[in-house]
Amino acid sequence: MSKETHKLEHIRNFAIIAHIDHGKSTLADRLIQTCGGVEERELEEQMLDNMDIERERGITIKAQTVRLRYTAKDGIDYQLNLMDTPGHVDFAYEVSRSLAACEGSVLVVDSTQGVEAQTLANVYQALDNDHEIVTAINKIDLPAADPESVKREVEDVIGLDCSEAVECSGKSGIGIDNLLEAIVKQLPPPREGDADAPTQALLVDSWYDAYLGVVILVRVMHGHLTKGQKVKFMNTGAERIIDRVGIFTPKHVITDILGPGEMGFITAGIKEISETQVGDTITDFKRPCAKALAGFKPSVPMVFCSLFPVDSSEFDKLRDSLGKLALNDASLHYEMESSQALGLGFRCGFLGLLHMEIIQERLEREFDLDLIPTAPSVVYHIYKTDGTMEELYNPADMPDVVKIDHIEEPWIKATILTPDEFLGNLLQLCQERRGEQIDLTYAGGRAMLTYRLPLNEVVFDFYDRLKSISRGYASFDYELDGYGENDLVKMEIRVNQEPVDALAMIVHRSVTETRGRALCKRLKELIPRQMFKIAIQAAIGGKVIAAEHLSALRKDVTAKCYGGDVSRKRKLLEKQKKGKKKMREYGNVQIPQSAFINALKMGDDH
Amino acid sequence: MLPDINNTPLALYVHWPYCLSKCPYCDFNSHVSDSVDVESFATAYKKELDFYAEATTHRPLHSIFFGGGTPSLMPPHLVKSIIDHAESLFGLEQGCEITLEANPTSFEVDKFKAFKDGGVNRVSLGVQSLYADDLAFLGRQHSADDAIAAITAAQQIFERFSFDLIYARPEQTPAKWQDELKQALDYGTKHLSLYQLTIEQGTAFYTRHKRGDFRLPDEFLAADMYELTQSLTASYGLPSYETSNHAAMGEESRHNLVYWRYFDYLGIGPGAHGRYTNHEGVKVASRTHLAPEKWLALCANNPHGAHPFEIINTEESFTEAVMMGLRLKEGINLSGLAQRLGVTWDEQINRDKIDMLIREDLLTFDADTQIRATNSGALCINSLLNILLN
């Protein structure tokens, strides 16, 4: 078999990084189009965002890879492998994996917005991965564009040299040729890549495709991957014969071979979702490489919630569905859990609230599951009087208070960038959330705020609040910053005296009353009135701290019911019976699942 | 062993689908037509009667009810021929109640005598309101004076009569309703049907209500008006015996009681429903085609104009019977009903739910036999049934 792959020095592997909404996906689309990856008629907005959710929300969740062919001004045909990465803080882990597979990054900065929190975070990650960086000042066709001051900001805040920054617009196509030239000139080719060495390839990502089975995204370091080759996955030990080798342009194109420095996909008849592991090293079965690649740092879930199927017979389906999603999303963690009230389910760990919401939505939409999610929670360290420490994931499982010596909660270090007019409100928000100010600096009309915050104050609605009080201008990024002791208590929500497991939460004693009152009020609006009066209470250790009453339904009667109405009325009753599957009963009270979920979105109450 | 079905009443419902105009609140099967082929109708009605006389166990009719549409628009000879044919096939029980729904226009009132001669012994008048403005809002063809004249005529001609009023109308206050209801009761009728206005899909009101042209009284006001209705009618000796029906003792609609007590009834005419026990002792639900032309065409070539019959199993029968029976003040004799339908009641209804509803003062269970909705239970009967039966 001929092994004609691209020359190493003519390959550029790069990631596109940006703060959310800075036009990254549009710019990627434009690069693909310019290099002839798709015809004009095939152009679809956000081509790389395959998932319905990505298109609808206008965000990128999964990293995507496309091979472009670009003939540069020096007359050479270059192979560009472009990775589009997520911009939201929750998906930082996806970004870090993409970066590990490339040698350079294109940093996209919106010329009307300037540097944001994730711009910083992404650049630091790129530098950690020894990337060269091309700065693209995007959206220069907009009237509000101010490329010169944005470049100054990039230089001042991040410290990147902007003398060679490219001014461009993904939307109108201005400056795209310059950007492609800059990629070829400023970014390095793969550092090493020995065509004759044993195969060594990085498993960057994998996902399930209905037609192809499990598809594996790879970056070849040394040697080749070819069709028919028997390969070994070094970490899992699995041995497989490759049945397809190809690239995305973004369409699937079969190439039968991938050489050193190249990126593409393989399939190897893998059906079982658990057989691949991102970060694994793929090598030749007969002539294995000496050492596995370093792989990826495992992601650290920050937010936990439990998911239970509404219909308990769907437990197996939930397990399979989580398995499929986890294959596609290495940062989703889950393990089985059983709750007295909610039955069998899974405790799941997420990178953040948006990540959690998206997983729940995908489970319901793509796998047609009805779920009961519990309130999002962080992991508390419960130090007991007997000297042991217990990790608490689900507030409903909190041990008896008499057995608790003290509780520690996780803290984060948050970086917030904001135009200074919103600074006052943001300081107030951070104070309300028990934050401790660490630093406050100014750079060109913008403030950079560093705060220590308890993670539990952030998981609910911090991001939404931050966006709303800064009219969308402030940006936010965070990293974990250890555990600290605090006066934390478990707040229970009761409906007609019966505790609602899914709504139990751990809160700081100082905010229990505000939180409790807000939650009760919210539930009062969300629970439909019934035939009896309903008491909604927030309680701490048996003591009620807030209460609302929902008055009884007074009239629910059909005026006319004669011989012709019997069938219709019975069918209505049967329909209501089916509807009850989506309800939970607490002390004779029927509560629709949606009430639980919406009760936790407390953003408007403050 | 099931009890002998022949000891239970059998009722006949006859649907006449035509009206002079369509009322904006009405979602019944009614049509407006210039010319009606009376002969075809007569033939079709008789054919269906022949069919059901064969299909059900033979027993005399307990009641006949001409509903619609506006059956007072029927030629009296057609009404007579249906009654006569039914009598020849089934026989009529002693004192068989034969009701005809009538609109209070002078044209129709003039026919009362002829209806009576044809065998009708009870009329139910669609008065709806005694006030001109409200009649106009409800799209009725008659005036308040017409209504009063019709009541007077019905009183003179028929031994038994009833009339309907619609309340909880937009802008209606409890005080205004009380005046109107008092006036109605003062006419000395022995039976009243008092319906709260509801907005049904597929009516003109549905569109207008959705558009915001008018607003109905809220739940609390409507409940107050309902309670006012209960106490006022009771004080006049016409307590409610069903959710929306009021009568002096013994003056209840015997025909409608057959529905609520879940006995057998046959339905003929377009869009009529029936529920009867066939020769195998199985409950059968019948439903004829809605469109008059379609029904006529079917009857011309077939023994009947019904959709395929549906078998109602014993559990479903029990559900239906509870659903209907709890609307009655008398409630339901659970074990008696269960025995009649061939089920065990406590396999169908969770005893704990009954106890819970009793605790909440929504239900009573006398001597562990008779369940009854309390006043507050009756006002929320839909939710109550949902708890009890699901």
HADDOCK unambig.tbl for C-alpha pairs under 7 A between the chains (distance, minus, plus):
assign (segid A and resid 531 and name CA) (segid B and resid 383 and name CA) 6.92 0.50 0.50
assign (segid A and resid 554 and name CA) (segid B and resid 219 and name CA) 6.88 0.50 0.50
assign (segid A and resid 554 and name CA) (segid B and resid 220 and name CA) 6.63 0.50 0.50
assign (segid A and resid 554 and name CA) (segid B and resid 223 and name CA) 6.46 0.50 0.50
assign (segid A and resid 554 and name CA) (segid B and resid 379 and name CA) 6.63 0.50 0.50
assign (segid A and resid 554 and name CA) (segid B and resid 380 and name CA) 6.49 0.50 0.50
assign (segid A and resid 555 and name CA) (segid B and resid 219 and name CA) 6.07 0.50 0.50
assign (segid A and resid 555 and name CA) (segid B and resid 223 and name CA) 5.80 0.50 0.50
assign (segid A and resid 555 and name CA) (segid B and resid 379 and name CA) 4.92 0.50 0.50
assign (segid A and resid 555 and name CA) (segid B and resid 380 and name CA) 4.91 0.50 0.50
assign (segid A and resid 556 and name CA) (segid B and resid 379 and name CA) 6.06 0.50 0.50
assign (segid A and resid 556 and name CA) (segid B and resid 380 and name CA) 4.18 0.50 0.50
assign (segid A and resid 556 and name CA) (segid B and resid 381 and name CA) 6.33 0.50 0.50
assign (segid A and resid 556 and name CA) (segid B and resid 382 and name CA) 5.76 0.50 0.50
assign (segid A and resid 556 and name CA) (segid B and resid 383 and name CA) 6.58 0.50 0.50
assign (segid A and resid 557 and name CA) (segid B and resid 379 and name CA) 5.79 0.50 0.50
assign (segid A and resid 557 and name CA) (segid B and resid 380 and name CA) 5.29 0.50 0.50
assign (segid A and resid 557 and name CA) (segid B and resid 381 and name CA) 5.36 0.50 0.50
assign (segid A and resid 557 and name CA) (segid B and resid 382 and name CA) 5.42 0.50 0.50
assign (segid A and resid 559 and name CA) (segid B and resid 195 and name CA) 5.52 0.50 0.50
assign (segid A and resid 559 and name CA) (segid B and resid 196 and name CA) 5.96 0.50 0.50
assign (segid A and resid 559 and name CA) (segid B and resid 243 and name CA) 6.94 0.50 0.50
assign (segid A and resid 559 and name CA) (segid B and resid 244 and name CA) 6.15 0.50 0.50
assign (segid A and resid 562 and name CA) (segid B and resid 259 and name CA) 6.29 0.50 0.50
assign (segid A and resid 563 and name CA) (segid B and resid 259 and name CA) 5.44 0.50 0.50
assign (segid A and resid 563 and name CA) (segid B and resid 273 and name CA) 6.45 0.50 0.50
assign (segid A and resid 564 and name CA) (segid B and resid 272 and name CA) 6.76 0.50 0.50
assign (segid A and resid 564 and name CA) (segid B and resid 273 and name CA) 5.02 0.50 0.50
assign (segid A and resid 566 and name CA) (segid B and resid 320 and name CA) 6.56 0.50 0.50
assign (segid A and resid 570 and name CA) (segid B and resid 320 and name CA) 6.26 0.50 0.50
assign (segid A and resid 573 and name CA) (segid B and resid 386 and name CA) 6.35 0.50 0.50
assign (segid A and resid 577 and name CA) (segid B and resid 390 and name CA) 5.55 0.50 0.50
